[in-house]
């Protein structure tokens, strides 16, 4: 009997979402639709320039991997998350947020080092696209010291956040966790996370994947860039060299799934998207819940598409706890 269904590792970021226009992005010099790493000075400059927008800002404990693990926890999985926060108010807020979501974490997180907890400024345009400017802060120092071998030994799956590829110590920690998981018979999942990460750190992501992971998550743009093709069908074939199964999210077109033997197309519900931040994270959390609860790829994919559609139809990267229960009820009634 495993204590944890899912052990995740990733950045710990305090998200601030702000509604902006495309002209705001242009005047600020922000690249649209991707995650850009910035220093503290640049992020503060953006906050200052957007001061008149801050009255509508919302704040949440985030980071891609955390969003996925928290979603999985709310659906009902036993979860654990390795990350790094600083000894500051945001670090306290982050730990409290994880605990409130039922996510366990290493005891070392209570003995945080001096520094600044990571922050992500998420700019949402009217077309629902999110453009992220991330100051990693102390998350850039995430390392093997944050791994918990005992928790890993009690886990069924691990989930590696692709964004860790941008940090040498974070990448090394993710690789070490994957190797430990493989040696212990724990299944491995990884998300490519962002097209910019794929473009800038392609070889590092391949190193994180190793010979093959059990399950690879990516969106259409990430799949095309990773496989250096403009054909999603060609990308789907090429990805098989790096994983034993995959889930490629296609936005409003649903998802393309491969369970190791057969490909499936799953449709997405038709919704009005207002904020795409966290859609891929939610998809992964719901999908991992499904396969941990003996769902087939089609059923897990349908749940994941419904969950992602719910996320994009409201502001914020996560759903309220009761919304997860509603989605499971819909699945049971389907």
SERO-4910 file (N, C-alpha, C, O; in steps of 0.05 Angstrom, whole numbers):
BEGIN
 pado doro    nc1    nc2    nc3   cac1   cac2   cac3    cc1    cc2    cc3    oc1    oc2    oc3
  Unk    A     17    -24      0      0      0      0     18     25      0     35     28     17
  Unk    A     14     42    -20     30     67    -22     17     89     -6     -8     93     -6
  Unk    A     34    105      8     23    129     21     16    151      2     -4    165      5
  Unk    A     32    153    -20     28    174    -40     23    162    -67     37    144    -76
  Unk    A      3    173    -81     -1    166   -109     17    182   -127     25    172   -148
  Unk    A     24    206   -118     39    225   -136     58    241   -120     51    255   -100
  Unk    A     84    240   -128    105    256   -117    115    276   -139    126    267   -159
  Unk    A    110    302   -134    118    321   -154    142    337   -145    148    339   -122
  Unk    A    156    349   -165    178    367   -159    177    390   -179    173    386   -203
  Unk    A    181    415   -168    180    438   -186    184    464   -170    191    463   -146
  Unk    A    182    486   -184    186    512   -172    163    519   -153    140    511   -158
  Unk    A    169    534   -133    149    546   -115    147    575   -121    166    590   -116
  Unk    A    125    584   -133    121    611   -142     95    623   -131     75    610   -131
  Unk    A     96    648   -122     72    662   -115     62    676   -140     75    694   -150
  Unk    A     39    667   -151     28    678   -176     12    703   -170     -3    705   -151
  Unk    A     17    723   -187     -1    747   -187    -11    750   -216      4    754   -234
  Unk    A    -38    747   -219    -51    750   -245    -62    778   -248    -74    789   -230
  Unk    A    -57    790   -272    -66    817   -278    -78    817   -306    -65    806   -324
  Unk    A   -101    829   -309   -113    833   -336   -100    856   -350    -98    878   -339
  Unk    A    -91    852   -375    -78    873   -391    -88    871   -419   -104    853   -426
  Unk    A    -79    889   -436    -86    889   -465    -61    881   -481    -38    881   -470
  Unk    A    -65    875   -506    -42    870   -523    -24    894   -526      1    891   -527
  Unk    A    -35    918   -526    -19    942   -527     -2    945   -502     20    956   -503
  Unk    A    -13    937   -479      2    937   -454     27    919   -457     49    927   -450
  Unk    A     23    895   -468     46    877   -471     67    889   -489     91    888   -484
  Unk    A     58    902   -511     76    914   -530     92    936   -517    116    938   -520
  Unk    A     78    954   -502     92    976   -490    111    967   -467    131    980   -462
  Unk    A    105    945   -455    122    934   -433    144    917   -444    163    910   -430
  Unk    A    143    910   -470    163    892   -481    162    863   -472    182    850   -469
  Unk    A    137    854   -467    133    827   -457    126    808   -480    108    814   -496
  Unk    A    140    785   -482    134    765   -502    108    752   -495    104    742   -473
  Unk    A     90    750   -515     63    740   -510     62    709   -511     74    697   -528
  Unk    A     47    697   -491     41    669   -493     62    650   -483     59    626   -486
  Unk    A     84    660   -472    105    642   -462    114    651   -434    105    672   -424
  Unk    A    131    635   -422    143    642   -396    171    654   -401    187    641   -414
  Unk    A    176    677   -391    202    690   -393    214    693   -365    201    704   -347
  Unk    A    239    683   -362    253    687   -337    264    715   -335    277    725   -354
  Unk    A    258    729   -313    268    756   -309    281    758   -281    278    741   -264
  Unk    A    297    779   -277    308    784   -251    289    800   -234    268    809   -244
  Unk    A    296    804   -209    279    819   -190    274    847   -199    252    858   -195
  Unk    A    294    860   -211    292    888   -219    272    890   -242    254    908   -241
  Unk    A    273    872   -262    255    873   -284    226    868   -275    207    881   -284
  Unk    A    223    848   -257    196    842   -248    184    866   -232    161    872   -235
  Unk    A    200    878   -216    190    901   -201    183    924   -219    164    939   -214
  Unk    A    199    927   -241    193    948   -261    165    943   -273    150    962   -277
  Unk    A    160    918   -280    134    911   -291    111    917   -271     90    927   -279
  Unk    A    116    909   -246     95    915   -226     90    945   -223     67    953   -221
  Unk    A    112    960   -223    109    989   -221     93   1001   -245     76   1018   -242
  Unk    A    100    991   -269     87   1001   -293     57    993   -294     41   1006   -307
  Unk    A     50    971   -280     23    961   -281      8    968   -255    -13    956   -249
  Unk    A     18    988   -240      6    994   -214    -23   1000   -216    -39    992   -198
  Unk    A    -32   1013   -238    -60   1019   -240    -78    995   -246   -102    996   -244
  Unk    A    -64    972   -253    -79    947   -258    -81    930   -232    -97    911   -231
  Unk    A    -65    936   -212    -62    918   -190    -87    915   -173    -89    896   -157
  Unk    A   -105    934   -175   -130    932   -159   -146    907   -167   -162    898   -151
  Unk    A   -142    897   -191   -157    873   -200   -139    848   -199   -147    827   -208
  Unk    A   -115    851   -187    -97    828   -186   -106    807   -166   -119    813   -146
  Unk    A   -101    781   -173   -107    759   -154    -81    744   -149    -63    743   -166
  Unk    A    -78    734   -124    -54    721   -116    -59    692   -108    -80    686    -97
  Unk    A    -40    674   -115    -43    646   -108    -16    632   -107      3    640   -121
  Unk    A    -15    612    -90      8    594    -90      9    579   -116    -11    567   -124
  Unk    A     31    580   -130     32    568   -157     58    555   -164     73    545   -147
  Unk    A     64    557   -190     85    541   -202     71    518   -216     52    507   -205
  Unk    A     80    511   -240     66    491   -256     63    464   -242     41    454   -241
  Unk    A     85    454   -231     83    428   -218     65    428   -194     50    409   -189
  Unk    A     66    451   -179     49    453   -155     19    453   -163      3    441   -150
  Unk    A     13    468   -185    -15    468   -194    -25    440   -201    -48    433   -195
  Unk    A     -8    424   -213    -15    397   -221    -19    379   -196    -39    365   -194
  Unk    A      0    381   -177     -2    364   -153    -26    372   -136    -39    355   -125
  Unk    A    -31    398   -134    -54    408   -118    -80    398   -131    -98    390   -117
  Unk    A    -82    400   -157   -106    389   -171   -110    360   -165   -132    351   -159
  Unk    A    -88    344   -167    -90    315   -162    -99    310   -134   -114    291   -128
  Unk    A    -89    326   -115    -97    323    -87   -127    329    -83   -140    314    -69
  Unk    A   -137    351    -95   -165    357    -93   -183    336   -106   -205    331    -97
  Unk    A   -173    323   -127   -188    301   -139   -189    277   -120   -208    261   -122
  Unk    A   -168    274   -104   -169    252    -85   -144    235    -82   -144    215    -68
  Unk    A   -122    243    -96    -97    228    -94    -82    236    -69    -84    259    -59
  Unk    A    -66    218    -59    -46    224    -38    -22    237    -51    -10    224    -70
  Unk    A    -14    261    -43      6    276    -58     28    286    -40     25    290    -16
  Unk    A     52    290    -52     76    301    -39     89    319    -59     89    314    -83
  Unk    A    101    341    -49    114    360    -67    140    370    -56    142    380    -34
  Unk    A    161    368    -73    187    379    -66    191    405    -80    188    407   -104
  Unk    A    198    426    -64    203    452    -75    221    467    -56    230    456    -36
  Unk    A    225    493    -61    242    509    -43    230    537    -40    226    551    -60
  Unk    A    225    545    -15    215    572     -9    235    585      9    252    572     21
  Unk    A    233    612     11    250    627     29    237    632     56    213    628     59
  Unk    A    253    642     74    242    649    101    231    677     99    242    697    109
  Unk    A    207    680     86    194    705     83    164    701     84    155    678     86
  Unk    A    149    723     83    119    720     85    108    703     62     89    687     66
  Unk    A    119    706     38    109    690     15    115    660     19     99    643     11
  Unk    A    138    654     32    144    626     38    125    614     58    116    592     55
  Unk    A    117    630     78     97    621     98     71    616     84     57    596     89
  Unk    A     63    635     67     38    633     52     37    608     35     17    594     33
  Unk    A     60    602     22     62    579      4     59    553     20     43    536     11
  Unk    A     73    550     42     70    526     58     41    522     67     30    500     66
  Unk    A     29    543     76      1    542     86    -17    533     64    -36    518     68
  Unk    A    -12    544     39    -29    537     16    -26    507      9    -46    494      4
  Unk    A     -2    497     10      2    468      4    -13    451     25    -27    432     18
  Unk    A     -9    458     50    -22    442     71    -52    443     69    -66    423     73
  Unk    A    -63    467     63    -92    470     60   -103    452     38   -126    444     39
  Unk    A    -86    447     17    -95    431     -5    -90    401      0    -95    385    -18
  Unk    A    -79    394     23    -74    366     30    -49    355     18    -46    331     15
  Unk    A    -30    373     10     -5    364     -2     17    363     20     22    383     33
  Unk    A     30    340     23     52    338     42     78    348     28     79    349      3
  Unk    A     98    356     44    123    367     33    145    360     53    140    353     76
  Unk    A    171    362     44    193    355     61    194    372     87    187    396     86
  Unk    A    202    360    109    205    375    134    224    398    131    221    418    145
  Unk    A    243    396    113    263    417    109    250    443    100    262    465    104
  Unk    A    226    442     89    213    466     80    206    485    104    201    509    100
  Unk    A    205    474    128    200    490    152    225    505    161    223    524    176
  Unk    A    248    496    151    273    509    159    284    524    135    307    519    125
  Unk    A    268    543    125    275    557    100    299    575    103    303    587    125
  Unk    A    314    578     82    337    596     82    328    625     77    306    630     67
  Unk    A    346    644     84    341    672     78    341    675     47    355    661     33
  Unk    A    325    694     38    323    699      9    295    709      2    280    718     19
  Unk    A    288    705    -23    262    713    -34    248    690    -46    259    677    -64
  Unk    A    224    684    -37    208    663    -50    201    672    -79    195    695    -84
  Unk    A    202    653    -97    197    659   -125    170    672   -130    151    667   -116
  Unk    A    169    688   -151    144    702   -158    140    701   -188    159    703   -204
  Unk    A    115    699   -196    108    698   -225     86    718   -230     65    717   -218
  Unk    A     92    737   -248     72    757   -257     59    746   -282     72    743   -303
  Unk    A     33    740   -280     18    728   -302      0    749   -314    -19    758   -301
  Unk    A      5    756   -339    -10    777   -353    -30    765   -372    -23    750   -390
  Unk    A    -56    770   -367    -78    757   -382    -90    778   -401    -99    799   -393
  Unk    A    -89    771   -427   -100    789   -448   -129    780   -454   -137    758   -446
  Unk    A   -145    797   -468   -173    791   -473   -178    765   -489   -200    754   -487
  Unk    A   -157    755   -503   -161    730   -518   -155    706   -500   -154    683   -510
  Unk    A   -152    710   -474   -148    690   -453   -119    679   -452   -113    662   -436
  Unk    A   -101    690   -469    -74    681   -469    -59    691   -444    -64    713   -435
  Unk    A    -41    674   -433    -26    683   -410      3    686   -418     15    670   -432
  Unk    A     15    708   -408     43    714   -413     57    717   -386     49    735   -371
  Unk    A     76    700   -381     87    698   -354    115    710   -352    132    705   -369
  Unk    A    120    726   -331    147    736   -325    154    727   -298    142    736   -278
  Unk    A    173    709   -297    180    695   -272    207    702   -261    227    701   -274
  Unk    A    206    710   -235    231    713   -220    232    689   -201    217    687   -182
  Unk    A    251    671   -207    252    646   -192    260    650   -162    252    634   -146
  Unk    A    275    671   -156    283    675   -129    298    650   -119    315    639   -133
  Unk    A    291    641    -95    305    619    -83    298    592    -96    312    572    -92
  Unk    A    277    592   -113    270    567   -128    292    560   -147    295    536   -154
  Unk    A    308    579   -155    331    573   -173    351    556   -159    368    543   -173
  Unk    A    350    555   -133    369    539   -117    358    512   -109    371    497    -94
  Unk    A    334    505   -119    323    478   -114    344    457   -122    356    459   -143
  Unk    A    349    438   -104    370    419   -109    363    391    -98    341    387    -88
  Unk    A    382    373    -99    377    346    -89    372    347    -58    361    327    -47
  Unk    A    380    368    -45    375    371    -16    345    371    -10    337    365     12
  Unk    A    328    379    -30    299    380    -26    285    354    -32    261    352    -29
  Unk    A    300    333    -41    288    307    -46    283    292    -21    297    296     -1
  Unk    A    262    275    -21    255    259      3    253    230     -6    233    221    -17
  Unk    A    274    215      0    276    187     -9    254    170      3    244    152     -9
  Unk    A    247    176     29    226    160     42    199    164     29    185    145     24
  Unk    A    193    189     22    168    195      9    167    182    -19    147    171    -27
  Unk    A    190    183    -33    191    170    -59    186    140    -58    171    129    -74
  Unk    A    197    127    -38    193     98    -35    164     91    -29    157     68    -33
  Unk    A    149    111    -20    121    106    -14    102    117    -36     78    120    -32
  Unk    A    113    122    -60     98    135    -82     94    116   -105    110     97   -109
  Unk    A     72    120   -120     66    104   -144     77    118   -169     86    105   -187
  Unk    A     76    145   -169     85    160   -192    101    184   -183     98    194   -160
  Unk    A    120    193   -200    132    219   -196    124    237   -220    118    227   -242
  Unk    A    125    263   -215    118    282   -237    139    304   -237    143    318   -217
  Unk    A    153    307   -259    175    326   -262    165    350   -278    155    347   -301
  Unk    A    169    373   -267    162    399   -281    184    407   -299    207    410   -291
  Unk    A    178    409   -325    198    416   -345    213    442   -341    235    446   -350
  Unk    A    199    461   -327    212    487   -322    238    484   -306    255    502   -307
  Unk    A    241    462   -292    266    458   -276    290    457   -293    313    460   -283
  Unk    A    287    453   -319    309    451   -337    326    476   -338    349    476   -345
  Unk    A    313    499   -331    328    525   -332    346    529   -308    363    548   -309
  Unk    A    344    513   -288    362    515   -264    381    491   -264    371    468   -263
  Unk    A    407    495   -264    426    472   -264    421    453   -240    421    429   -243
  Unk    A    417    465   -216    413    448   -193    385    435   -193    381    412   -185
  Unk    A    365    450   -203    338    439   -206    337    416   -226    324    396   -221
  Unk    A    351    420   -248    352    399   -268    365    374   -257    356    351   -261
  Unk    A    387    378   -242    401    355   -230    384    340   -210    384    316   -208
  Unk    A    367    356   -195    349    344   -176    328    327   -190    321    305   -181
  Unk    A    317    338   -211    296    323   -226    308    298   -238    294    277   -237
  Unk    A    332    299   -249    344    275   -260    350    254   -238    345    230   -242
  Unk    A    359    264   -215    364    245   -193    339    232   -183    338    208   -177
  Unk    A    317    248   -182    291    236   -174    281    216   -194    271    195   -186
  Unk    A    284    222   -220    276    202   -240    292    176   -237    280    155   -238
  Unk    A    318    178   -234    334    155   -231    327    138   -206    326    114   -207
  Unk    A    322    152   -184    314    138   -160    287    124   -164    283    102   -155
  Unk    A    269    138   -178    243    126   -184    245    101   -201    233     81   -195
  Unk    A    261    103   -222    265     80   -239    277     56   -224    269     33   -228
  Unk    A    296     62   -206    308     41   -190    289     28   -170    292      5   -162
  Unk    A    269     44   -162    249     35   -142    223     24   -154    205     17   -140
  Unk    A    221     24   -181    197     15   -194    174     35   -192    151     27   -195
  Unk    A    181     60   -188    160     81   -187    157     92   -216    177     98   -229
  Unk    A    133     96   -225    128    105   -252    135    135   -254    133    150   -235
  Unk    A    143    143   -279    154    170   -283    137    185   -303    130    175   -324
  Unk    A    131    211   -296    117    229   -315    132    255   -316    143    264   -296
  Unk    A    131    268   -339    145    294   -342    128    311   -361    116    302   -380
  Unk    A    128    337   -355    115    357   -373    136    374   -386    155    383   -372
  Unk    A    133    379   -412    152    397   -425    148    426   -417    166    443   -421
  Unk    A    125    433   -406    120    458   -392    115    483   -409     95    497   -405
  Unk    A    133    488   -429    130    514   -443    146    513   -469    168    503   -469
  Unk    A    136    525   -490    150    525   -516    178    538   -514    197    529   -527
  Unk    A    180    559   -497    205    573   -494    226    555   -481    250    556   -488
  Unk    A    217    539   -461    236    520   -448    246    500   -469    269    493   -468
  Unk    A    228    490   -486    236    471   -506    256    483   -525    275    470   -533
  Unk    A    251    508   -533    269    521   -552    296    526   -540    316    523   -554
  Unk    A    297    535   -515    322    544   -503    338    521   -490    362    522   -488
  Unk    A    323    500   -481    336    479   -465    329    451   -475    324    433   -459
  Unk    A    329    448   -501    321    422   -513    337    399   -503    326    378   -495
  Unk    A    364    402   -503    381    380   -495    378    374   -465    379    351   -456
  Unk    A    373    395   -449    369    391   -420    344    376   -415    343    359   -396
  Unk    A    323    381   -430    298    366   -427    302    337   -434    291    319   -421
  Unk    A    317    332   -455    323    304   -463    338    290   -440    334    266   -435
  Unk    A    356    305   -427    371    293   -405    352    287   -381    355    267   -368
  Unk    A    332    305   -376    313    300   -355    296    275   -362    289    260   -344
  Unk    A    289    271   -387    273    248   -395    289    222   -393    277    202   -387
  Unk    A    315    224   -400    331    199   -400    323    181   -423    316    191   -444
  Unk    A    326    156   -419    319    137   -441    289    139   -449    282    138   -472
  Unk    A    272    141   -428    244    142   -433    229    146   -407    236    134   -387
  Unk    A    208    163   -407    191    165   -383    165    150   -389    159    144   -412
  Unk    A    151    143   -368    127    127   -372    104    144   -385     88    133   -400
  Unk    A    104    170   -379     82    187   -389     93    215   -394    105    227   -376
  Unk    A     89    225   -418     99    252   -425     75    270   -430     57    263   -446
  Unk    A     74    294   -418     54    314   -423     66    337   -439     88    346   -433
  Unk    A     51    347   -458     60    371   -473     36    382   -487     15    369   -490
  Unk    A     38    407   -497     18    418   -514     27    417   -543     50    408   -548
  Unk    A     11    425   -561     17    423   -590     44    437   -596     61    426   -609
  Unk    A     47    463   -588     71    478   -594     96    465   -583    116    464   -597
  Unk    A     94    455   -558    117    442   -546    125    416   -561    148    411   -566
  Unk    A    104    401   -569    110    376   -584    123    382   -611    143    369   -618
  Unk    A    114    402   -625    125    409   -651    154    419   -648    171    411   -664
  Unk    A    159    436   -628    186    446   -624    205    424   -615    228    422   -624
  Unk    A    196    407   -597    213    386   -587    221    366   -609    244    356   -609
  Unk    A    203    361   -627    208    342   -648    217    355   -674    221    341   -694
  Unk    A    219    382   -675    228    397   -698    213    390   -723    224    382   -743
  Unk    A    186    394   -721    169    388   -744    145    407   -742    139    419   -722
  Unk    A    131    410   -765    107    427   -765     82    409   -768     60    419   -773
  Unk    A     85    383   -764     63    364   -767     59    350   -739     77    338   -728
  Unk    A     34    353   -729     29    340   -703     29    310   -705     36    297   -686
  Unk    A     23    299   -728     24    270   -732     53    260   -731     59    239   -720
  Unk    A     71    275   -744     99    268   -743    110    271   -715    126    254   -706
  Unk    A    102    292   -701    111    296   -674    102    273   -656    117    263   -639
  Unk    A     77    264   -660     66    242   -644     83    217   -648     87    201   -629
  Unk    A     91    212   -672    108    188   -678    135    191   -665    146    172   -654
  Unk    A    147    216   -667    174    220   -657    175    219   -626    194    210   -614
  Unk    A    153    228   -613    153    228   -584    154    200   -573    163    196   -550
  Unk    A    146    180   -588    146    152   -578    175    143   -572    178    123   -558
  Unk    A    195    157   -583    223    150   -577    231    159   -549    252    152   -539
  Unk    A    214    176   -536    222    188   -511    203    180   -488    208    188   -465
  Unk    A    182    165   -494    163    159   -472    148    133   -479    147    125   -502
  Unk    A    136    121   -459    120     97   -463     90    103   -467     75     86   -474
  Unk    A     83    128   -462     56    138   -468     57    168   -467     76    180   -456
  Unk    A     37    182   -479     37    211   -478      9    222   -479    -10    208   -486
  Unk    A      8    248   -472    -17    263   -475     -9    290   -486      4    306   -473
  Unk    A    -18    296   -510    -13    322   -523    -39    338   -522    -59    330   -534
  Unk    A    -39    361   -508    -63    377   -507    -64    395   -532    -43    406   -541
  Unk    A    -88    399   -542    -92    413   -567   -111    437   -564   -124    445   -583
  Unk    A   -113    448   -540   -130    470   -534   -159    463   -539   -169    443   -528
  Unk    A   -173    480   -554   -202    475   -560   -207    450   -575   -230    440   -576
  Unk    A   -186    438   -587   -189    413   -602   -186    388   -585   -186    366   -596
  Unk    A   -183    392   -559   -181    369   -541   -153    359   -537   -135    374   -530
  Unk    A   -149    333   -540   -123    321   -535   -118    297   -552   -137    283   -561
  Unk    A    -92    292   -558    -83    268   -572    -69    251   -552    -49    260   -540
  Unk    A    -78    226   -549    -67    208   -528    -55    183   -541    -65    174   -562
  Unk    A    -34    173   -529    -23    147   -537    -17    131   -512     -2    140   -495
  Unk    A    -29    107   -510    -26     91   -486     -3     70   -488     -1     52   -472
  Unk    A     13     73   -509     35     54   -513     28     34   -535     46     20   -546
  Unk    A      2     32   -542     -6     14   -562    -24     27   -583    -22     21   -607
  Unk    A    -41     46   -574    -60     57   -592    -63     87   -587    -60     97   -564
  Unk    A    -68    103   -609    -74    131   -606   -103    136   -604   -120    122   -616
  Unk    A   -110    157   -589   -138    165   -586   -140    195   -588   -122    210   -580
  Unk    A   -162    205   -598   -169    233   -598   -192    238   -579   -212    224   -580
  Unk    A   -189    257   -561   -210    263   -542   -218    292   -546   -201    310   -548
  Unk    A   -244    297   -548   -254    324   -553   -255    340   -528   -257    329   -506
  Unk    A   -254    367   -531   -256    385   -508   -284    397   -508   -295    403   -529
  Unk    A   -296    402   -484   -321    416   -483   -319    444   -495   -297    456   -493
  Unk    A   -340    454   -507   -340    481   -518   -345    501   -496   -367    502   -484
  Unk    A   -326    518   -490   -329    539   -469   -318    565   -479   -303    566   -499
  Unk    A   -325    587   -466   -313    613   -472   -288    616   -454   -290    619   -430
  Unk    A   -265    616   -467   -240    618   -452   -234    647   -444   -236    665   -461
  Unk    A   -228    651   -418   -221    678   -409   -193    679   -397   -182    701   -393
  Unk    A   -182    656   -390   -155    655   -377   -144    627   -381   -154    608   -368
  Unk    A   -123    624   -398   -112    597   -403    -91    589   -383    -80    568   -385
  Unk    A    -84    607   -364    -64    601   -344    -72    576   -328    -93    575   -316
  Unk    A    -54    556   -328    -59    532   -312    -74    510   -326    -79    489   -314
  Unk    A    -82    514   -351    -98    494   -365    -83    468   -368    -94    446   -362
  Unk    A    -58    469   -377    -42    445   -380    -36    432   -353    -35    407   -352
  Unk    A    -32    448   -333    -26    437   -306    -50    421   -296    -48    399   -285
  Unk    A    -74    433   -300    -99    420   -291   -103    394   -307   -111    374   -295
  Unk    A    -98    395   -333   -101    371   -350    -84    349   -338    -94    326   -335
  Unk    A    -59    355   -332    -41    334   -322    -50    323   -295    -49    299   -290
  Unk    A    -59    341   -277    -69    332   -251    -93    314   -253    -94    294   -239
  Unk    A   -112    322   -270   -136    305   -274   -129    279   -287   -140    258   -279
  Unk    A   -112    279   -307   -104    255   -322    -90    236   -303    -95    212   -303
  Unk    A    -71    246   -287    -57    229   -268    -76    217   -247    -72    195   -238
  Unk    A    -96    233   -239   -116    222   -221   -130    198   -235   -133    177   -223
  Unk    A   -138    202   -260   -153    182   -274   -137    155   -276   -148    134   -270
  Unk    A   -112    157   -285    -98    132   -289    -89    119   -262    -85     95   -261
  Unk    A    -88    135   -241    -83    124   -214   -107    110   -203   -105     94   -185
  Unk    A   -131    117   -214   -156    104   -205   -167     85   -226   -191     82   -229
  Unk    A   -148     74   -242   -154     52   -260   -172     60   -283   -185     43   -296
  Unk    A   -173     86   -290   -187     94   -314   -170     88   -338   -145     88   -336
  Unk    A   -183     82   -361   -168     80   -386   -160    107   -396   -169    127   -385
  Unk    A   -144    108   -417   -135    134   -427   -158    151   -438   -157    175   -434
  Unk    A   -178    139   -450   -200    156   -460   -215    169   -437   -221    193   -438
  Unk    A   -222    153   -417   -237    164   -394   -221    184   -379   -231    205   -372
  Unk    A   -195    179   -375   -178    198   -361   -175    223   -378   -174    245   -367
  Unk    A   -172    220   -404   -170    243   -422   -195    260   -422   -193    285   -423
  Unk    A   -218    247   -422   -243    262   -421   -246    278   -395   -254    301   -396
  Unk    A   -239    266   -373   -239    280   -347   -220    304   -348   -227    326   -340
  Unk    A   -196    299   -359   -175    320   -360   -184    343   -378   -179    367   -371
  Unk    A   -197    337   -400   -206    358   -418   -228    375   -405   -229    399   -408
  Unk    A   -247    361   -391   -268    376   -377   -256    394   -355   -265    417   -352
  Unk    A   -236    384   -341   -224    399   -320   -209    424   -331   -211    446   -320
  Unk    A   -194    420   -353   -179    442   -365   -199    462   -376   -194    486   -374
  Unk    A   -221    453   -388   -241    472   -399   -253    489   -376   -259    512   -380
  Unk    A   -257    477   -353   -268    491   -330   -248    513   -321   -256    535   -315
  Unk    A   -222    506   -321   -201    525   -313   -201    549   -332   -199    572   -322
  Unk    A   -201    545   -358   -198    567   -376   -223    585   -377   -223    607   -387
  Unk    A   -246    575   -366   -270    591   -366   -273    609   -342   -294    622   -339
  Unk    A   -253    609   -325   -253    627   -301   -224    637   -297   -205    626   -308
  Unk    A   -221    657   -280   -195    668   -275   -180    650   -254   -192    639   -236
  Unk    A   -154    649   -257   -137    634   -239   -129    607   -249   -144    596   -266
  Unk    A   -106    596   -241    -96    571   -251   -108    546   -239   -102    523   -247
  Unk    A   -125    549   -218   -136    526   -204   -166    528   -201   -177    550   -203
  Unk    A   -178    505   -195   -207    504   -189   -211    505   -159   -193    498   -143
  Unk    A   -235    512   -150   -242    510   -122   -245    480   -115   -252    464   -132
  Unk    A   -240    473    -90   -241    444    -82   -267    431    -91   -267    408   -101
  Unk    A   -290    444    -87   -316    431    -94   -319    427   -124   -334    409   -132
  Unk    A   -305    442   -141   -307    438   -169   -295    412   -178   -304    400   -198
  Unk    A   -275    402   -164   -263    376   -170   -284    354   -165   -286    336   -181
  Unk    A   -298    356   -143   -319    336   -137   -341    336   -158   -351    315   -165
  Unk    A   -348    360   -167   -369    362   -188   -360    349   -214   -375    335   -227
  Unk    A   -335    352   -221   -324    340   -245   -324    309   -243   -330    295   -262
  Unk    A   -317    299   -219   -317    270   -215   -345    260   -216   -350    238   -226
  Unk    A   -365    275   -206   -392    267   -207   -402    265   -236   -416    247   -244
  Unk    A   -393    284   -252   -400    284   -281   -389    259   -294   -402    247   -311
  Unk    A   -364    252   -287   -351    228   -298   -366    203   -290   -370    185   -307
  Unk    A   -375    202   -265   -389    178   -255   -416    175   -270   -426    153   -274
  Unk    A   -428    198   -277   -454    197   -290   -453    194   -320   -473    188   -333
  Unk    A   -429    197   -331   -426    196   -360   -431    168   -371   -429    163   -395
***
